[in-house]
């Protein structure tokens, strides 16, 4: 993959800049990580086709989640001027959802983003669903993958430590609890940073979330509407 420096792009409103392990990353309220230097956008756990899989099983779930996911991706790519989109695993939910309609939809979307490279770091769901068709021209890699040689960042699906790097990952669909003064509480999607791992919230519009027990040293950044907020330790 080739890349070249570009004119600085403004940090999107509500985002948080993160300087860690020699890297400058931006945590976006759209549940994505932007790496300005490499012109890359990272998302995890889109789970395309999940709603369709549920409907085929007779479950009454909403339609339109694929269109929603793609519209959000288009907005983030536009805001960041990213030229490379990296999926941190679980692009597709299940083999039953990986049908010709989905692939045609993704191919039409890609045609609207001339010059965009995209890469899938295979996750556990991808291994069962199978690889996307060659017509999508998607780079398929296994974890851990180094997007930019010489830089201390690797892309994974499962959270893990890779010596000398910051490992971006998904898989957990993480959330954190926040508490109000009226004894109320909310569970919000979050980014989690600790011991050279940065775990992203699930991007998909129709994915579950999981409560987590985080170690004391973890830094948590919740997605609260159109803002990313760091929680006090």
Secondary structure as UniProt FT lines:
FT   TURN            13..14
FT   STRAND          16..20
FT   TURN            21..22
FT   STRAND          23..28
FT   TURN            29..31
FT   STRAND          32..35
FT   HELIX           36..38
FT   STRAND          40..44
FT   HELIX           50..56
FT   TURN            57..58
FT   HELIX           65..80
FT   STRAND          84..87
FT   HELIX           95..97
FT   HELIX           100..111
FT   TURN            114..115
FT   STRAND          117..121
FT   HELIX           124..129
FT   HELIX           134..136
FT   STRAND          139..141
FT   TURN            149..150
FT   STRAND          153..155
FT   TURN            163..164
FT   STRAND          166..169
FT   STRAND          174..179
FT   TURN            181..182
FT   STRAND          185..194
FT   TURN            195..196
FT   STRAND          197..199
FT   TURN            205..206
FT   STRAND          210..211
FT   TURN            216..217
FT   STRAND          219..224
FT   TURN            225..226
FT   STRAND          227..230
//
